[in-house]
């Protein structure tokens, strides 16, 4: 028998005793399990429920809290603690734990959705934003998005031309200066890139676009230190 299967067997024995209505024996078995392996999460859930069924609610709360200290991200630990607080008549505490469980559930759902979102091919992005610009040749965001797609595809020459057109449509779009500077830098046109970043920093400063301004300032430092 392996070490892990030993604890699984102890857990199963505790659950069998619980199902048979032998609650005190189930508690003893679960306590022994956690004394041997304090990291066995299922043991905390089982033991807290056993205590609850025996109306030893304070012990149930204490065990659920130990479970949460072991794994603060366990949604079920917070759900069970909420139930035990309700059993004690502590409504506010129960609602707080229920809210925490809901928050963890939302985080889990968002994480799953992000994992399921398919990645869009850069070439597909390029065609999409070309259509946007065709519908409105003065759409600076369309130009910026197309330029960004070209950057992603490492097509720096086309990216530079598109960012320039975007700045013709709106000379105050600081992110387009950043995009154009990146494209020129990638093309090895460092002096042009420096001029673009310097102008972009001024535009971003006037608009209060702090993040974009800092990015361009960082690029200027990089270009100044690059002697090649």
N, C-alpha and C positions, 0 to 999 in steps of 0.2 A: 504493500500500500504506500503510495506517495504521500509526502507531507501535505499537499493541497487536498488530496482526496480524503485524508484523515479528517480535516476540518469540514469538508463537505458532508462527510458521513455524520459527524457530530451535529451539524446543522439539521440534517434530515431527521436524525433521531429526535431532536428537540421539536421539530415540526410535527412529527408523528405523535409525540406525547401530547402536544397542544390539541391536535385533532381528536385525540382520544379523551380529551377533557381532563387530562392529568397535568394541570397547569403548574403546580408547584414543582413537579419533576421537570417540566419543560423549562421553567425559569432556571433551575439548577444546572441543567444541561447547557443552556444558552450562556449562563454566567461563566461556566467552565470553558466554553468555547472562546469567549472574549478575553478571558484571563490568559488563555494560551496564545491567542492571536488578536490583539487589540485593533488590527487593521481590517478585520473581516466585517465589511459594511452590512451585509445581510444579517449578521448576528445582532447588530444594534437595532435594526428594524424589528426583528423577531422578538428580542428581549423587551423592547419598549412596548410592543403590543401585548405581550404576555403580562407585563406589569399592569397595563391598562385594564385588561380583562379581570385582573384580580383586585381592581380598585386601588392599586398602589400607584396612584397617579403621579405623585411627586417623583417616584423612581422612574416612571415612564418619561416624564419631562427631563429628568437628569440624563437618562440614556439617550434620548433624542438630541439633546444639546451636545453630548459627547460625539454623536454621529456627525452633527453639523461642524464641530471643531475639526473632525477628521476630513470631512468633505463639505465645505461651505456651498458648493454648487449642486448639492443633491436636492432636487426638487421634492422628492418623496420625504426626505428628512424634515423639511419645513412644513409640508402638508400634515405629516403625522404629529409634529409638535403643535401645530394649530389645533388639531383634534383634541390633544391632551389638555391644552389650555381651555378649550371649550368645556371639557369634562370637569375642569376645576372652576368653571364659571368666570374665567379671565377673558372677557370678550375682546378688550382692546389688544391684548397680547396675541390672541388667536387671529384677529384681523391683520395684525402686523405680519405674522408668519404666513398667512394666506397670501398677502400682497407680495411677499418675497418669493413665494412659490410661483405666483403668476409672472413675476418679472423674469425668473429663471426659465419659465416656459416660453415667454416671448423671445428671449435671447436664443433659446434652442431652435425655435421656429425660424428666426432670422438667419441663423447660421446655416440651417438646412436649405433655406431658399437661396442663399448666396452660393452654396455648393452646387445647386441645381441649375444656376443661370449659365447657359452656354456661352462660351467665349466667341465674340464676333470676329471674323477674319478681317485683318486690316484692309485688304483689297475690297471687301464688301463695304466697309466703312467709307472708303474713298468714293466708291460709286454712289453711295447714299448721300454724302455731303455735296457731291457734284450736282446732284438733282436739286438739293436745297438751294444752292447758289443760282442754278438755272432759273428757279422760281423767283428769287429775289437777289439780283446782282449787288445789292447794297447791304446784304446781311453780313455784318462783321463776324457774328458768331458762327455763321456757316463757313466763312473763310477760315476762321480760327480752328474750327473742328476738322475741316479738311486738311489744313496744314499740320495739325496734330496727328492725324491719321497717316499722313506722308512721313512724319518723323518716326512714328511707330514702325513704319515699313522701311525705314532707313533710306527713304527717297528724299535726300536733303535738298537737292536742287529744286524739285517741284515744291517742296515745303517752303523754301525761301520765297519763291515767286508768289505763292498763295498768301503767305503772311504779308507780303508787300501790298498785294491787292486789298487785303483786309484793312491795312493801315490807310490806304487811299480812301476806303469807305468810312473809316473812323480813326483819325490820327490820335485819338485819346484812349485807345484800347490797349492798356498796359500789357495784358497777357500776350497780345500779338507781337509786341516788342520782344518779349521774352522768347516766344517761339521763333521769331526771325533770327534773334541772336544765337539761339541754339543751332539752328540750321546752318548759319554762316560759320559758326565755330566748328561744326562737324565737317564742313567743306574745306576747312583750313584757312578760311578768310578771316583771320583773327583781328586785324585792324578794323575791318568793317563791323565785325561782331562787337568789338569794344565800343565803337561809336553808337551802335544800336542800343546796347545795354545802357550806356551813359544817358542817352536820350530817354530811354524807357524808365530809368530810375527817376528822372525828373517828372515824367508824366504820372508815374505811380505815386510819387510823393504828393503831387498836387491833388490826386484823387483819393488819397488816404488808403491806397491799396498796399498795405504794409507787407503782406506775405510775398507778393510778386516782386516788390521792390527789393526785399531781402534776398530773394533768389537771384535777381540780376546783379546785386552787389557781390554776392558770393561768386558769380561767374566772372565778374571783373577782377576780383582778387585772384581767381584761378588763372585768368589770362595774363595778368601782370606778373605772376610767378612762373609762368610757362615761358622759358627762354628758347624753346626749340622752334 
